[in-house]
Amino acid sequence: GFTLNSPRDAGRRGSHVSLGHAEGMRIDLALINDMQVLPDFRSPDNIRLGIAPIYTSFVDIHSAVMRLREIVVDRLYEKYPVEPPQVT
C-alpha cells in the first residue's frame, strides 16, 4: 500500500526518501513510539526517512525498513487514533 513520493531524480530528492501510505500518520506514530525510528511526517500521507551517509549505515536503513514492514504487516498502527495528534 505504499507509493514512492520522492522525486526519482536524485538532484531534486535531497537526502530523504518519502513514502506515501493512507495510514501514514499512524504508521509514523508507531515508528516513533514502538520502533525507535524517527521519521518526519508531512500531510497528507508522507512518511519521510532521512538518510545522511555520514552517520546512516546500510544496516540502519535495512532495520528501519524491516520495522516499517512489521508495523504494516502486523497492523501495529491501528492502536493509534485516526485523528492527528495536537503536537507532532
N, C-alpha and C positions, 0 to 999 in steps of 0.2 A: 503493500500500500504506500510505498514511498515514491516520491519523484525527486529528481535532481534539480534543485532550484538555482544552483550556482551556474554562472556562465561557464561554458565549456572552454572558452578562450582564456588561457592562464593569465594573460595580460589584463583581463577585466575582472578576474576572480579574486585576487588578493590571496591572503593566507588562511582562508577558511573554506569549508565545504558546507553548503546549505542544503538540507534535505527537507522536503515538504511532506506532511502527513496530516490527515484530517484530525488526528488526535495529538497534534504537535505540542500543544501547551501541556497536556497531561503527561505525555512522554518526557518532555523537558523536565517537569517536576519530579518524575520518577528517576530520571538520570541523576539529578542533583541530590535528592533525598535518600534514594535507595542504593545507588550505584557509585556515588562519589565521582561522577563525571560532571564537569562544569561547562555545559553548553551555554549558548546565548539563544534567546527566543525572539523572533520577530513575527508579529502578527501579519497575516492570519494563520500561517501554518509552518513557518520556517524554523527548523532546529539547526543552529549554526555551530559547527565544531571548528575551533581554531587550531591550526596546525602550524606551529613555529618550528622549523627544522633545527634550530639551535638547541631546544630542550624537549622536543616531542619526538619520541622514537617510533619505529615501526611497531614495536611491541605495545606502546601506549595506544596507537591508533587501532591496532587489532583488538586490544582489550576493550576500548570504548565501543567499537562496532559490535563485539560479542555481547556486551552489556545492553546495548541498544536492542539487539536482536532478542535477547532474553525478555526484556520489558514488553516487546510487542508480541512475541510468541506466547508468553505466559500471561499476557494481558495485565501486567502489574500496574499499568497506568490507570486501570479502572477504579482504583481506590481513591483517586484524586477527583475533586469536583469538576464538573464541566465548566462552571463559571471561572473566569480567570481570577487569580488572587489580586488583592488590593495592591500589593507590593511584590515585585519580582526581583 
